[in-house]
Amino acid sequence: MTKLVRSLRSAAMARWSSTSVRVSTELVASSRISSDGSARNARAMVMSCFSPALTLLPSSSITVS
């Protein structure tokens, strides 16, 4: 009986450990993806501040006669 309890406990601990490692790995991977995306967005915003305007004409249409 004691051996059965120990083996069930060992199996449960092994399952918990592997699940914990998998979840931890997924969390690290997702934070790496989101921080990489944040850095990319920050670079894009900085570049848009320094790039020239795409249109050279004013947005309102004024006709001079």
C-alpha positions in Angstrom: 0.0 0.0 0.0 2.8 2.4 0.8 4.5 1.8 -2.5 1.3 2.5 -4.4 0.8 5.8 -2.6 4.4 6.8 -3.3 4.2 6.0 -6.9 0.9 7.9 -7.3 2.4 10.8 -5.5 5.5 10.7 -7.7 3.4 10.5 -10.9 1.3 13.5 -9.7 4.4 15.5 -8.9 6.0 14.7 -12.3 2.8 15.7 -14.0 2.6 19.0 -12.0 6.2 19.7 -12.7 5.9 19.2 -16.5 2.7 21.3 -16.6 4.4 24.1 -14.6 7.4 24.2 -16.9 5.1 24.2 -20.0 3.0 27.1 -18.7 6.1 29.0 -17.6 7.6 28.6 -21.1 4.4 29.7 -22.8 4.3 32.8 -20.6 7.9 33.7 -21.3 7.3 33.3 -25.0 4.2 35.4 -25.0 5.9 38.2 -23.1 8.8 38.1 -25.5 6.4 38.4 -28.4 4.5 41.3 -26.9 7.6 43.2 -25.8 9.1 42.7 -29.3 5.9 44.2 -30.7 6.0 47.1 -28.3 9.6 47.9 -29.3 8.6 47.7 -33.0 5.6 50.1 -32.4 7.8 52.5 -30.5 10.3 52.6 -33.3 7.6 53.2 -35.8 6.2 56.1 -33.8 9.6 57.7 -33.5 10.2 57.4 -37.2 6.9 58.9 -38.1 7.8 62.0 -36.0 10.9 62.6 -38.2 9.6 61.6 -41.6 8.2 64.3 -43.9 4.5 64.6 -44.6 3.2 62.4 -47.4 1.0 65.1 -48.9 2.3 68.5 -49.9 -1.2 70.1 -50.6 -3.3 71.5 -47.8 -6.3 69.4 -46.7 -8.8 72.2 -47.4 -9.6 73.1 -51.0 -9.2 76.8 -51.5 -9.8 78.3 -55.0 -8.3 81.6 -55.9 -9.8 83.5 -58.8 
